[in-house]
Amino acid sequence: MRFGELVAASGLDLVAEPLDVAVVLAALQELHGLSGRLERLASEKDETFVLHSADARYLVKVSGEAREDLALQTAVLRHLAGSGLPVPVVKSGVDGGLMHDIAGGRLLRVLSYLPGEPLAKRAGDLESFGSAHGQLIRALADFRGGERTLLWDLRHLGALAPDDPLAQEILAECASRVRPDELETQLVHNDLSPHNLLVDSRGELTGILDFGDVLRTAVVFDLAIALSNVLDADAPDPWADPLAWLRGYLRIRPVAEEELRLLPLLATARLVQRALIAAWRAERDPARAAYVLSHAARDWTTAQAVYADLDTVAERMLEVRR
Protein backbone atom coordinates (compact mmCIF):
# COMPACT_ATOMS: atom_id res chain seq x y z
CA MET A 1 0.00 0.00 0.00
CA ARG A 2 1.03 3.60 -0.56
CA PHE A 3 1.93 5.90 2.30
CA GLY A 4 -1.29 7.94 2.05
CA GLU A 5 -3.44 4.80 2.09
CA LEU A 6 -1.61 3.51 5.16
CA VAL A 7 -2.03 6.85 6.92
CA ALA A 8 -5.78 6.79 6.29
CA ALA A 9 -6.13 3.15 7.32
CA SER A 10 -4.22 3.90 10.54
CA GLY A 11 -6.41 6.88 11.44
CA LEU A 12 -3.39 9.18 11.39
CA ASP A 13 -4.97 11.57 8.89
CA LEU A 14 -7.40 12.80 11.55
CA VAL A 15 -6.47 15.90 13.52
CA ALA A 16 -9.01 16.18 16.33
CA GLU A 17 -9.53 19.33 18.34
CA PRO A 18 -8.92 18.91 22.09
CA LEU A 19 -12.12 18.29 24.00
CA ASP A 20 -13.35 20.60 26.73
CA VAL A 21 -12.77 18.88 30.07
CA ALA A 22 -16.33 19.78 31.10
CA VAL A 23 -17.67 17.71 28.19
CA VAL A 24 -15.70 14.65 29.30
CA LEU A 25 -16.71 15.07 32.95
CA ALA A 26 -20.38 15.28 31.99
CA ALA A 27 -20.06 12.11 29.90
CA LEU A 28 -18.31 10.25 32.72
CA GLN A 29 -21.09 11.19 35.13
CA GLU A 30 -23.84 10.17 32.74
CA LEU A 31 -22.30 7.00 31.31
CA HIS A 32 -20.21 5.66 34.20
CA GLY A 33 -21.57 7.39 37.27
CA LEU A 34 -18.10 8.79 37.93
CA SER A 35 -17.05 12.25 39.00
CA GLY A 36 -13.91 13.99 40.19
CA ARG A 37 -10.98 15.97 38.81
CA LEU A 38 -9.66 15.32 35.32
CA GLU A 39 -5.93 15.61 34.61
CA ARG A 40 -5.03 15.74 30.93
CA LEU A 41 -2.03 13.65 29.82
CA ALA A 42 0.11 14.10 26.72
CA SER A 43 -0.68 11.43 24.14
CA GLU A 44 0.05 10.54 20.54
CA LYS A 45 -3.50 10.20 19.25
CA ASP A 46 -6.22 9.72 21.89
CA GLU A 47 -7.40 12.36 24.31
CA THR A 48 -6.09 10.83 27.55
CA PHE A 49 -6.93 11.83 31.11
CA VAL A 50 -6.56 10.59 34.66
CA LEU A 51 -9.79 10.88 36.62
CA HIS A 52 -9.11 11.52 40.31
CA SER A 53 -12.35 10.46 42.00
CA ALA A 54 -13.08 10.34 45.72
CA ASP A 55 -12.03 6.70 46.15
CA ALA A 56 -9.92 5.74 43.11
CA ARG A 57 -8.13 6.85 39.96
CA TYR A 58 -9.12 5.85 36.43
CA LEU A 59 -7.55 6.22 33.01
CA VAL A 60 -9.97 7.87 30.61
CA LYS A 61 -9.49 7.77 26.84
CA VAL A 62 -11.53 9.56 24.20
CA SER A 63 -10.69 8.50 20.67
CA GLY A 64 -11.66 9.18 17.10
CA GLU A 65 -10.39 5.78 15.97
CA ALA A 66 -12.55 3.29 14.13
CA ARG A 67 -14.84 1.35 16.44
CA GLU A 68 -13.44 -1.97 15.20
CA ASP A 69 -9.90 -0.95 16.22
CA LEU A 70 -11.02 -0.02 19.73
CA ALA A 71 -13.05 -3.21 19.95
CA LEU A 72 -9.87 -5.15 19.12
CA GLN A 73 -7.92 -3.38 21.86
CA THR A 74 -10.71 -4.12 24.34
CA ALA A 75 -10.87 -7.78 23.30
CA VAL A 76 -7.10 -8.11 23.75
CA LEU A 77 -7.19 -6.65 27.25
CA ARG A 78 -10.02 -8.98 28.21
CA HIS A 79 -8.08 -11.91 26.74
CA LEU A 80 -5.10 -11.03 28.93
CA ALA A 81 -7.15 -10.57 32.10
CA GLY A 82 -6.38 -14.08 33.37
CA SER A 83 -2.74 -14.19 32.24
CA GLY A 84 -1.21 -12.82 35.43
CA LEU A 85 0.29 -9.93 33.49
CA PRO A 86 -0.44 -6.41 34.83
CA VAL A 87 -2.65 -4.91 32.11
CA PRO A 88 -5.47 -2.37 32.43
CA VAL A 89 -9.04 -3.53 32.96
CA VAL A 90 -11.70 -1.92 30.78
CA LYS A 91 -14.53 -0.66 32.99
CA SER A 92 -18.20 -1.12 32.08
CA GLY A 93 -20.57 1.84 32.02
CA VAL A 94 -23.86 1.95 33.86
CA ASP A 95 -25.47 0.30 30.79
CA GLY A 96 -22.85 -2.47 30.70
CA GLY A 97 -21.17 -1.07 27.60
CA LEU A 98 -17.41 -0.74 27.27
CA MET A 99 -17.37 2.05 24.66
CA HIS A 100 -19.69 5.03 24.38
CA ASP A 101 -20.21 7.69 21.72
CA ILE A 102 -19.73 11.25 22.94
CA ALA A 103 -19.00 14.66 21.42
CA GLY A 104 -20.17 13.95 17.89
CA GLY A 105 -18.77 10.50 17.30
CA ARG A 106 -15.77 10.32 19.63
CA LEU A 107 -15.52 7.12 21.68
CA LEU A 108 -15.11 7.14 25.45
CA ARG A 109 -13.48 4.32 27.40
CA VAL A 110 -12.59 4.05 31.09
CA LEU A 111 -9.76 1.79 32.24
CA SER A 112 -8.26 0.91 35.57
CA TYR A 113 -5.34 3.08 36.63
CA LEU A 114 -2.17 1.07 37.16
CA PRO A 115 0.39 2.22 39.74
CA GLY A 116 4.02 2.99 39.08
CA GLU A 117 6.18 5.20 36.91
CA PRO A 118 7.32 4.58 33.33
CA LEU A 119 10.45 2.48 33.07
CA ALA A 120 11.87 5.37 31.02
CA LYS A 121 12.15 7.33 34.29
CA ARG A 122 13.61 4.54 36.44
CA ALA A 123 16.27 1.84 36.32
CA GLY A 124 15.21 -1.77 36.07
CA ASP A 125 16.40 -5.27 35.25
CA LEU A 126 15.96 -5.48 31.48
CA GLU A 127 16.24 -9.26 31.50
CA SER A 128 13.11 -9.41 33.63
CA PHE A 129 11.25 -7.13 31.23
CA GLY A 130 12.38 -9.29 28.33
CA SER A 131 10.92 -12.28 30.15
CA ALA A 132 7.65 -10.38 30.70
CA HIS A 133 7.64 -9.64 26.97
CA GLY A 134 8.03 -13.34 26.23
CA GLN A 135 5.14 -14.09 28.59
CA LEU A 136 3.01 -11.52 26.81
CA ILE A 137 3.72 -13.11 23.44
CA ARG A 138 2.82 -16.55 24.81
CA ALA A 139 -0.40 -15.20 26.34
CA LEU A 140 -1.43 -13.66 23.01
CA ALA A 141 -0.54 -16.69 20.91
CA ASP A 142 -4.06 -18.16 20.95
CA PHE A 143 -5.86 -14.87 20.29
CA ARG A 144 -7.86 -15.14 17.09
CA GLY A 145 -8.27 -12.11 14.87
CA GLY A 146 -6.34 -8.87 14.88
CA GLU A 147 -5.96 -8.40 11.14
CA ARG A 148 -5.64 -4.67 10.50
CA THR A 149 -3.60 -2.28 8.38
CA LEU A 150 -1.31 -0.03 10.36
CA LEU A 151 1.46 2.30 9.22
CA TRP A 152 3.50 1.22 12.27
CA ASP A 153 3.64 -2.39 11.04
CA LEU A 154 7.22 -3.09 9.92
CA ARG A 155 5.89 -5.01 6.94
CA HIS A 156 5.06 -1.59 5.41
CA LEU A 157 8.57 -0.12 5.52
CA GLY A 158 8.53 0.02 1.74
CA ALA A 159 5.87 2.75 1.82
CA LEU A 160 8.38 5.18 3.34
CA ALA A 161 10.35 7.38 0.94
CA PRO A 162 13.20 9.03 2.87
CA ASP A 163 15.58 11.61 1.42
CA ASP A 164 18.36 10.62 3.82
CA PRO A 165 20.92 8.26 2.16
CA LEU A 166 21.44 6.16 5.28
CA ALA A 167 17.69 5.68 5.72
CA GLN A 168 17.41 4.69 2.06
CA GLU A 169 20.21 2.13 2.51
CA ILE A 170 18.66 0.61 5.63
CA LEU A 171 15.21 0.30 4.08
CA ALA A 172 16.68 -1.14 0.88
CA GLU A 173 18.49 -3.80 2.89
CA CYS A 174 15.24 -4.68 4.65
CA ALA A 175 13.48 -4.97 1.30
CA SER A 176 16.13 -7.42 0.06
CA ARG A 177 16.46 -9.54 3.23
CA VAL A 178 13.10 -9.50 5.04
CA ARG A 179 10.21 -11.57 3.68
CA PRO A 180 7.28 -11.00 6.05
CA ASP A 181 5.16 -13.83 4.64
CA GLU A 182 7.86 -16.34 5.64
CA LEU A 183 8.07 -15.17 9.26
CA GLU A 184 6.15 -16.57 12.22
CA THR A 185 3.03 -14.49 12.76
CA GLN A 186 0.56 -13.87 15.58
CA LEU A 187 -1.10 -11.01 17.45
CA VAL A 188 1.52 -8.78 19.11
CA HIS A 189 1.68 -5.57 21.17
CA ASN A 190 3.74 -3.80 18.46
CA ASP A 191 4.93 -0.91 20.65
CA LEU A 192 6.57 -2.25 23.79
CA SER A 193 8.90 0.40 25.18
CA PRO A 194 10.12 1.89 28.47
CA HIS A 195 7.33 4.47 28.07
CA ASN A 196 4.69 1.72 28.00
CA LEU A 197 5.98 -0.28 30.98
CA LEU A 198 5.31 0.83 34.55
CA VAL A 199 7.57 -0.09 37.47
CA ASP A 200 7.50 0.41 41.22
CA SER A 201 10.21 1.94 43.42
CA ARG A 202 12.15 -1.36 43.29
CA GLY A 203 12.08 -1.40 39.49
CA GLU A 204 9.60 -4.28 39.33
CA LEU A 205 6.92 -4.42 36.64
CA THR A 206 3.51 -3.02 37.66
CA GLY A 207 1.89 -2.30 34.31
CA ILE A 208 1.90 -2.96 30.56
CA LEU A 209 0.19 -0.10 28.75
CA ASP A 210 -0.90 1.21 25.36
CA PHE A 211 -2.32 -1.56 23.20
CA GLY A 212 -3.27 0.96 20.51
CA ASP A 213 -0.94 -0.56 17.88
CA VAL A 214 -1.82 -4.20 18.57
CA LEU A 215 -2.15 -6.29 15.40
CA ARG A 216 -1.32 -9.59 13.77
CA THR A 217 2.13 -9.44 12.22
CA ALA A 218 5.55 -11.10 12.41
CA VAL A 219 6.56 -11.91 15.99
CA VAL A 220 10.15 -10.93 15.29
CA PHE A 221 8.95 -7.44 14.33
CA ASP A 222 7.48 -7.02 17.81
CA LEU A 223 10.76 -8.12 19.40
CA ALA A 224 12.77 -5.81 17.14
CA ILE A 225 10.59 -2.87 18.19
CA ALA A 226 11.21 -3.58 21.87
CA LEU A 227 14.97 -3.89 21.31
CA SER A 228 15.09 -0.65 19.31
CA ASN A 229 13.49 1.14 22.25
CA VAL A 230 16.33 0.22 24.64
CA LEU A 231 19.23 0.90 22.29
CA ASP A 232 21.54 3.53 23.73
CA ALA A 233 23.94 5.22 21.32
CA ASP A 234 25.72 6.95 24.21
CA ALA A 235 26.53 3.75 26.08
CA PRO A 236 29.97 2.09 25.70
CA ASP A 237 28.05 -0.86 24.24
CA PRO A 238 24.82 0.37 22.59
CA TRP A 239 23.51 -3.19 22.33
CA ALA A 240 24.07 -4.21 25.97
CA ASP A 241 20.51 -3.42 27.04
CA PRO A 242 18.86 -5.01 23.97
CA LEU A 243 20.93 -8.16 24.52
CA ALA A 244 19.85 -8.30 28.18
CA TRP A 245 16.20 -7.93 27.08
CA LEU A 246 16.69 -10.67 24.49
CA ARG A 247 18.27 -12.98 27.08
CA GLY A 248 15.17 -12.72 29.27
CA TYR A 249 12.81 -13.09 26.30
CA LEU A 250 14.53 -16.29 25.11
CA ARG A 251 14.07 -17.86 28.53
CA ILE A 252 10.33 -17.79 27.86
CA ARG A 253 9.96 -17.96 24.10
CA PRO A 254 12.33 -19.32 21.42
CA VAL A 255 13.29 -17.42 18.28
CA ALA A 256 14.45 -19.20 15.12
CA GLU A 257 18.06 -18.60 14.07
CA GLU A 258 17.15 -16.99 10.76
CA GLU A 259 14.87 -14.53 12.58
CA LEU A 260 17.53 -13.74 15.20
CA ARG A 261 19.88 -12.77 12.38
CA LEU A 262 17.34 -10.22 11.18
CA LEU A 263 16.83 -8.59 14.59
CA PRO A 264 19.64 -5.97 14.49
CA LEU A 265 18.58 -4.79 11.03
CA LEU A 266 14.89 -4.69 11.97
CA ALA A 267 15.60 -2.80 15.20
CA THR A 268 17.59 -0.20 13.26
CA ALA A 269 14.87 0.03 10.61
CA ARG A 270 12.34 0.71 13.35
CA LEU A 271 14.36 3.76 14.39
CA VAL A 272 14.23 5.04 10.82
CA GLN A 273 10.51 4.31 10.57
CA ARG A 274 9.72 6.17 13.76
CA ALA A 275 11.87 9.18 12.89
CA LEU A 276 10.24 9.55 9.48
CA ILE A 277 6.68 9.13 10.71
CA ALA A 278 7.25 11.41 13.71
CA ALA A 279 8.56 14.19 11.47
CA TRP A 280 5.55 13.86 9.19
CA ARG A 281 3.10 13.80 12.10
CA ALA A 282 4.66 16.78 13.85
CA GLU A 283 4.24 18.88 10.72
CA ARG A 284 0.65 17.76 10.25
CA ASP A 285 -0.48 18.07 13.88
CA PRO A 286 1.53 20.86 15.58
CA ALA A 287 -0.48 20.56 18.80
CA ARG A 288 1.03 17.11 19.39
CA ALA A 289 4.42 17.82 17.82
CA ALA A 290 6.37 18.05 21.07
CA TYR A 291 5.02 14.71 22.31
CA VAL A 292 5.52 12.91 19.00
CA LEU A 293 9.04 14.22 18.45
CA SER A 294 10.10 13.51 22.04
CA HIS A 295 9.77 9.79 21.41
CA ALA A 296 11.90 9.97 18.27
CA ALA A 297 14.45 12.55 19.39
CA ARG A 298 17.45 10.19 19.32
CA ASP A 299 16.42 7.85 16.51
CA TRP A 300 18.62 9.24 13.73
CA THR A 301 21.65 9.47 15.99
CA THR A 302 21.17 5.92 17.23
CA ALA A 303 20.60 4.48 13.75
CA GLN A 304 23.79 6.13 12.51
CA ALA A 305 25.75 4.84 15.51
CA VAL A 306 24.75 1.18 15.22
CA TYR A 307 24.18 0.46 11.53
CA ALA A 308 27.77 -0.27 10.53
CA ASP A 309 28.15 -3.18 12.97
CA LEU A 310 24.92 -5.15 12.50
CA ASP A 311 26.54 -8.42 11.39
CA THR A 312 28.65 -8.55 14.55
CA VAL A 313 25.56 -7.83 16.66
CA ALA A 314 23.68 -10.64 14.93
CA GLU A 315 26.42 -13.07 15.99
CA ARG A 316 26.15 -11.79 19.58
CA MET A 317 22.41 -12.46 19.49
CA LEU A 318 23.03 -15.98 18.30
CA GLU A 319 25.42 -16.47 21.22
CA VAL A 320 22.65 -15.41 23.61
CA ARG A 321 20.41 -18.09 22.06
CA ARG A 322 23.06 -20.78 22.48
LOBAKE-164940 format. One record per residue (C-alpha): residue in one letter; x, y, z. Coordinates in steps of 0.2 Angstrom, whole numbers, plus 5000, padded with zeros to 4 digits. Layout:
BEGIN
AXYZ
...
END
This chain:
BEGIN
M500050005000
R500550184997
F501050305012
G499450405010
E498350245010
L499250185026
V499050345035
A497150345031
A496950165037
S497950205053
G496850345057
L498350465057
D497550585044
L496350645058
V496850795068
A495550815082
E495250975092
P495550955110
L493950915120
D493351035134
V493650945150
A491850995155
V491250895141
V492250735146
L491650755165
A489850765160
A490050615149
L490850515164
Q489550565176
E488150515164
L488950355157
H489950285171
G489250375186
L490950445190
S491550615195
G493050705201
R494550805194
L495250775177
E497050785173
R497550795155
L499050685149
A500150705134
S499750575121
E500050535103
K498350515096
D496950495109
E496350625122
T497050545138
F496550595156
V496750535173
L495150545183
H495450585202
S493850525210
A493550525229
D494050345231
A495050295216
R495950345200
Y495450295182
L496250315165
V495050395153
K495350395134
V494250485121
S494750425103
G494250465086
E494850295080
A493750165071
R492650075082
E493349905076
D495049955081
L494550005099
A493549845100
L495149745096
Q496049835109
T494649795122
A494649615117
V496549595119
L496449675136
R495049555141
H496049405134
L497549455145
A496449475160
G496849305167
S498649295161
G499449365177
L500149505167
P499849685174
V498749755161
P497349885162
V495549825165
V494249905154
K492749975165
S490949945160
G489750095160
V488150105169
D487350015154
G488649885154
G489449955138
L491349965136
M491350105123
H490250255122
D489950385109
I490150565115
A490550735107
G489950705089
G490650525087
R492150525098
L492250365108
L492450365127
R493350225137
V493750205155
L495150095161
S495950055178
Y497350155183
L498950055186
P500250115199
G502050155195
E503150265185
P503750235167
L505250125165
A505950275155
K506150375171
R506850235182
A508150095182
G507649915180
D508249745176
L508049735157
E508149545157
S506649535168
F505649645156
G506249545142
S505549395151
A503849485153
H503849525135
G504049335131
Q502649305143
L501549425134
I501949345117
R501449175124
A499849245132
L499349325115
A499749175105
D498049095105
F497149265101
R496149245085
G495949395074
G496849565074
E497049585056
R497249775053
T498249895042
L499350005052
L500750125046
W501850065061
D501849885055
L503649855050
R502949755035
H502549925027
L504349995028
G504350005009
A502950145009
L504250265017
A505250375005
P506650455014
D507850585007
D509250535019
P510550415011
L510750315026
A508850285029
Q508750235010
E510150115013
I509350035028
L507650025020
A508349945004
E509249815014
C507649775023
A506749755006
S508149635000
R508249525016
V506649525025
R505149425018
P503649455030
D502649315023
E503949185028
L504049245046
E503149175061
T501549285064
Q500349315078
L499549455087
V500849565096
H500849725106
N501949815092
D502549955103
L503349895119
S504450025126
P505150095142
H503750225140
N502350095140
L503049995155
L502750045173
V503850005187
D503850025206
S505150105217
R506149935216
G506049935197
E504849795197
L503549785183
T501849855188
G500949885172
I501049855153
L500149995144
D499550065127
F498849925116
G498450055103
D499549975089
V499149795093
L498949695077
R499349525069
T501149535061
A502849445062
V503349405080
V505149455076
F504549635072
D503749655089
L505449595097
A506449715086
I505349865091
A505649825109
L507549815107
S507549975097
N506750065111
V508250015123
L509650045111
D510850185119
A512050265107
D512950355121
A513350195130
P515050105128
D514049965121
P512450025113
W511849845112
A512049795130
D510349835135
P509449755120
L510549595123
A509949595141
W508149605135
L508349475122
R509149355135
G507649365146
Y506449355132
L507349195126
R507049115143
I505249115139
R505049105120
P506249035107
V506649135091
A507249045076
E509049075070
E508649155054
E507449275063
L508849315076
R509949365062
L508749495056
L508449575073
P509849705072
L509349765055
L507449775060
A507849865076
T508849995066
A507450005053
R506250045067
L507250195072
V507150255054
Q505350225053
R504950315069
A505950465064
L505150485047
I503350465054
A503650575069
A504350715057
W502850695046
R501550695060
A502350845069
E502150945054
R500350895051
D499850905069
P500851045078
A499851035094
R500550865097
A502250895089
A503250905105
Y502550745112
V502850655095
L504550715092
S505150685110
H504950495107
A506050505091
A507250635097
R508750515097
D508250395083
W509350465069
T510850475080
T510650305086
A510350225069
Q511950315063
A512950245078
V512450065076
Y512150025058
A513949995053
D514149845065
L512549745062
D513349585057
T514349575073
V512849615083
A511849475075
E513249355080
R513149415098
M511249385097
L511549205091
E512749185106
V511349235118
R510249105110
R511548965112
END
